């Protein structure tokens, strides 16, 4: 199967969404870990509210609704990764993985790679050519 630019675009979009989901889950887990049981009293007697358990239940519910995104991401990432593995140059492979598999923005890639904007775009362009695709930049 020939990789298309649309495959790369979809994979990048799904990677960004998957990362946002995981950031939300991390925030929910951190909140649950910070939470302590709340004690109170009612006419029926003492009441304990398990905020950690409530937080865990929220995470499970949240993730259940996001399972489709994760499945679509892994399906596309597998195709894109296989194509990227065929690129001979390791720098080109890294830029492509950071962009399309990890879902990074161009500015993030520049910081991670310690290259300027023009260098990253050039590496990306040559990687696309190595995959038989034309650069859209």
Short mmCIF file of the C-alpha atoms (twelve columns), coordinates in Angstrom:
data_MODEL
# 
_entry.id   MODEL 
# 
loop_
_atom_site.group_PDB 
_atom_site.id 
_atom_site.type_symbol 
_atom_site.label_atom_id 
_atom_site.label_alt_id 
_atom_site.label_comp_id 
_atom_site.label_asym_id 
_atom_site.label_seq_id 
_atom_site.Cartn_x 
_atom_site.Cartn_y 
_atom_site.Cartn_z 
_atom_site.pdbx_PDB_model_num 
ATOM 1   C CA . UNK A 1   0.000   0.000  0.000  1 
ATOM 2   C CA . UNK A 2   1.346   3.418  -0.996 1 
ATOM 3   C CA . UNK A 3   1.397   5.971  1.796  1 
ATOM 4   C CA . UNK A 4   -0.404  9.208  0.974  1 
ATOM 5   C CA . UNK A 5   -0.119  12.678 2.400  1 
ATOM 6   C CA . UNK A 6   -3.681  12.236 3.656  1 
ATOM 7   C CA . UNK A 7   -2.490  9.233  5.726  1 
ATOM 8   C CA . UNK A 8   0.149   11.473 7.308  1 
ATOM 9   C CA . UNK A 9   -2.361  14.256 7.973  1 
ATOM 10  C CA . UNK A 10  -4.827  11.886 9.616  1 
ATOM 11  C CA . UNK A 11  -2.122  10.264 11.729 1 
ATOM 12  C CA . UNK A 12  -0.874  13.671 12.918 1 
ATOM 13  C CA . UNK A 13  -4.397  14.787 13.789 1 
ATOM 14  C CA . UNK A 14  -5.131  11.586 15.700 1 
ATOM 15  C CA . UNK A 15  -1.775  11.768 17.508 1 
ATOM 16  C CA . UNK A 16  -2.588  15.301 18.696 1 
ATOM 17  C CA . UNK A 17  -6.021  14.185 19.867 1 
ATOM 18  C CA . UNK A 18  -4.602  11.101 21.620 1 
ATOM 19  C CA . UNK A 19  -2.024  13.240 23.408 1 
ATOM 20  C CA . UNK A 20  -4.753  15.653 24.543 1 
ATOM 21  C CA . UNK A 21  -6.763  12.709 25.883 1 
ATOM 22  C CA . UNK A 22  -3.774  11.388 27.801 1 
ATOM 23  C CA . UNK A 23  -3.059  14.862 29.213 1 
ATOM 24  C CA . UNK A 24  -6.670  14.994 30.444 1 
ATOM 25  C CA . UNK A 25  -6.339  11.529 32.002 1 
ATOM 26  C CA . UNK A 26  -3.065  12.578 33.686 1 
ATOM 27  C CA . UNK A 27  -4.803  15.644 35.136 1 
ATOM 28  C CA . UNK A 28  -7.692  13.508 36.378 1 
ATOM 29  C CA . UNK A 29  -5.278  11.012 37.955 1 
ATOM 30  C CA . UNK A 30  -3.323  13.803 39.643 1 
ATOM 31  C CA . UNK A 31  -6.524  15.259 41.059 1 
ATOM 32  C CA . UNK A 32  -7.643  11.840 42.316 1 
ATOM 33  C CA . UNK A 33  -4.248  11.265 43.944 1 
ATOM 34  C CA . UNK A 34  -4.415  14.642 45.731 1 
ATOM 35  C CA . UNK A 35  -7.940  14.055 46.935 1 
ATOM 36  C CA . UNK A 36  -8.604  12.804 50.398 1 
ATOM 37  C CA . UNK A 37  -11.722 11.158 51.734 1 
ATOM 38  C CA . UNK A 38  -14.383 13.584 52.912 1 
ATOM 39  C CA . UNK A 39  -16.177 12.824 56.126 1 
ATOM 40  C CA . UNK A 40  -19.530 14.193 57.074 1 
ATOM 41  C CA . UNK A 41  -22.633 13.407 58.999 1 
ATOM 42  C CA . UNK A 42  -26.273 13.112 58.138 1 
ATOM 43  C CA . UNK A 43  -29.340 12.239 60.150 1 
ATOM 44  C CA . UNK A 44  -28.714 8.605  59.174 1 
ATOM 45  C CA . UNK A 45  -25.175 8.672  60.562 1 
ATOM 46  C CA . UNK A 46  -21.579 9.311  59.396 1 
ATOM 47  C CA . UNK A 47  -20.876 9.534  55.655 1 
ATOM 48  C CA . UNK A 48  -17.560 8.985  53.898 1 
ATOM 49  C CA . UNK A 49  -17.103 10.051 50.289 1 
ATOM 50  C CA . UNK A 50  -14.363 8.250  48.363 1 
ATOM 51  C CA . UNK A 51  -12.996 10.966 46.054 1 
ATOM 52  C CA . UNK A 52  -10.163 8.711  44.840 1 
ATOM 53  C CA . UNK A 53  -12.643 6.030  43.828 1 
ATOM 54  C CA . UNK A 54  -14.856 8.665  42.213 1 
ATOM 55  C CA . UNK A 55  -11.840 9.975  40.284 1 
ATOM 56  C CA . UNK A 56  -10.920 6.495  39.086 1 
ATOM 57  C CA . UNK A 57  -14.499 5.933  37.927 1 
ATOM 58  C CA . UNK A 58  -14.404 9.236  36.022 1 
ATOM 59  C CA . UNK A 59  -11.186 8.202  34.277 1 
ATOM 60  C CA . UNK A 60  -12.679 4.855  33.246 1 
ATOM 61  C CA . UNK A 61  -15.815 6.570  31.916 1 
ATOM 62  C CA . UNK A 62  -13.763 9.188  30.076 1 
ATOM 63  C CA . UNK A 63  -11.488 6.596  28.464 1 
ATOM 64  C CA . UNK A 64  -14.420 4.417  27.388 1 
ATOM 65  C CA . UNK A 65  -15.704 7.307  25.301 1 
ATOM 66  C CA . UNK A 66  -12.263 7.843  23.722 1 
ATOM 67  C CA . UNK A 67  -11.506 4.252  22.753 1 
ATOM 68  C CA . UNK A 68  -12.415 4.902  19.085 1 
ATOM 69  C CA . UNK A 69  -9.794  7.641  18.829 1 
ATOM 70  C CA . UNK A 70  -7.130  5.380  20.298 1 
ATOM 71  C CA . UNK A 71  -7.990  2.522  17.923 1 
ATOM 72  C CA . UNK A 72  -7.963  4.816  14.877 1 
ATOM 73  C CA . UNK A 73  -4.673  6.362  15.987 1 
ATOM 74  C CA . UNK A 74  -2.929  3.006  16.434 1 
ATOM 75  C CA . UNK A 75  -4.235  1.789  13.077 1 
ATOM 76  C CA . UNK A 76  -2.896  4.838  11.232 1 
ATOM 77  C CA . UNK A 77  0.304   5.025  13.263 1 
ATOM 78  C CA . UNK A 78  1.145   1.443  12.318 1 
ATOM 79  C CA . UNK A 79  0.865   2.244  8.601  1 
ATOM 80  C CA . UNK A 80  2.845   5.477  8.921  1 
ATOM 81  C CA . UNK A 81  5.539   3.867  11.108 1 
ATOM 82  C CA . UNK A 82  6.037   1.091  8.551  1 
ATOM 83  C CA . UNK A 83  6.552   3.665  5.805  1 
ATOM 84  C CA . UNK A 84  8.857   5.794  7.948  1 
ATOM 85  C CA . UNK A 85  10.979  2.739  8.740  1 
ATOM 86  C CA . UNK A 86  11.753  2.568  5.003  1 
ATOM 87  C CA . UNK A 87  13.508  5.961  5.042  1 
ATOM 88  C CA . UNK A 88  17.286  5.483  5.092  1 
ATOM 89  C CA . UNK A 89  18.251  8.740  6.812  1 
ATOM 90  C CA . UNK A 90  17.787  8.619  10.593 1 
ATOM 91  C CA . UNK A 91  17.269  12.390 10.896 1 
ATOM 92  C CA . UNK A 92  14.477  12.262 8.337  1 
ATOM 93  C CA . UNK A 93  12.893  9.315  10.172 1 
ATOM 94  C CA . UNK A 94  13.030  11.230 13.460 1 
ATOM 95  C CA . UNK A 95  11.389  14.365 12.032 1 
ATOM 96  C CA . UNK A 96  8.640   12.264 10.462 1 
ATOM 97  C CA . UNK A 97  7.986   10.338 13.707 1 
ATOM 98  C CA . UNK A 98  7.913   13.489 15.811 1 
ATOM 99  C CA . UNK A 99  5.500   15.161 13.407 1 
ATOM 100 C CA . UNK A 100 3.157   12.369 12.387 1 
ATOM 101 C CA . UNK A 101 3.382   9.680  15.073 1 
ATOM 102 C CA . UNK A 102 3.969   11.890 18.117 1 
ATOM 103 C CA . UNK A 103 1.806   14.727 16.762 1 
ATOM 104 C CA . UNK A 104 4.264   17.515 17.522 1 
ATOM 105 C CA . UNK A 105 3.969   21.032 16.178 1 
ATOM 106 C CA . UNK A 106 6.805   22.358 14.015 1 
ATOM 107 C CA . UNK A 107 8.050   24.599 16.841 1 
ATOM 108 C CA . UNK A 108 8.302   21.609 19.188 1 
ATOM 109 C CA . UNK A 109 10.230  19.603 16.600 1 
ATOM 110 C CA . UNK A 110 12.686  22.473 16.164 1 
ATOM 111 C CA . UNK A 111 13.326  22.559 19.905 1 
ATOM 112 C CA . UNK A 112 13.694  18.790 20.255 1 
ATOM 113 C CA . UNK A 113 15.937  18.446 17.210 1 
ATOM 114 C CA . UNK A 114 17.832  21.690 17.908 1 
ATOM 115 C CA . UNK A 115 17.454  22.791 14.297 1 
ATOM 116 C CA . UNK A 116 16.074  25.986 12.863 1 
ATOM 117 C CA . UNK A 117 12.775  26.264 11.031 1 
ATOM 118 C CA . UNK A 118 14.289  26.086 7.546  1 
ATOM 119 C CA . UNK A 119 16.395  23.033 8.415  1 
ATOM 120 C CA . UNK A 120 13.410  21.140 9.831  1 
ATOM 121 C CA . UNK A 121 11.286  21.979 6.797  1 
ATOM 122 C CA . UNK A 122 14.074  20.893 4.459  1 
ATOM 123 C CA . UNK A 123 14.528  17.589 6.310  1 
ATOM 124 C CA . UNK A 124 10.750  17.082 6.167  1 
ATOM 125 C CA . UNK A 125 10.709  17.843 2.430  1 
ATOM 126 C CA . UNK A 126 13.485  15.354 1.710  1 
ATOM 127 C CA . UNK A 127 11.742  12.737 3.884  1 
ATOM 128 C CA . UNK A 128 8.526   13.194 1.915  1 
ATOM 129 C CA . UNK A 129 10.509  12.768 -1.297 1 
ATOM 130 C CA . UNK A 130 12.071  9.590  0.111  1 
ATOM 131 C CA . UNK A 131 8.513   8.312  0.636  1 
ATOM 132 C CA . UNK A 132 7.596   9.247  -2.926 1 
ATOM 133 C CA . UNK A 133 5.451   12.196 -1.850 1 
ATOM 134 C CA . UNK A 134 5.651   15.842 -2.825 1 
ATOM 135 C CA . UNK A 135 6.072   18.475 -0.137 1 
ATOM 136 C CA . UNK A 136 3.041   20.676 0.458  1 
ATOM 137 C CA . UNK A 137 5.064   23.466 2.060  1 
# 
